[in-house]
Amino acid sequence: MVSEVFLTFAVTSFIGCVLAIGNLCYRSKCKEIGFCCISIKRDVEIEEKEDLEMIRNKKGVCEENKE
């Protein structure tokens, strides 16, 4: 039969893959992501605005430090 070590390895590897895919979906700026039978739709306009504001603030801080 299947040993406990192999079963533990298989389960933890599967969970790791699911978490990695979830992380990839979260970080991407796609409006719709589909993988197998899972489909995620979300509004990314707010995230894009926050990212642009963060970039602008960083540029402002860098320019002030140069002077």
C-alpha positions, 0 to 999 in steps of 0.5 A: 500500500501507500506509505504514510510518508508518500501520502504526506508528501503528496498532500502537502505538494498538492496544497502547495500547488493550490496556494501557489496558483492562488498567489499567482491569481492574486498578484496578476492584474488580469480581470478574469482568470480561469484554471481547470474548473475555477474561474475568478473575476474581479475589478482591478481598476482600484488596484491599478489606481493604488499602484499608480499613486504608490509609484508617483509617491515613490518618484516624488520622494526620490526626487526630493532626496536628490536635491 
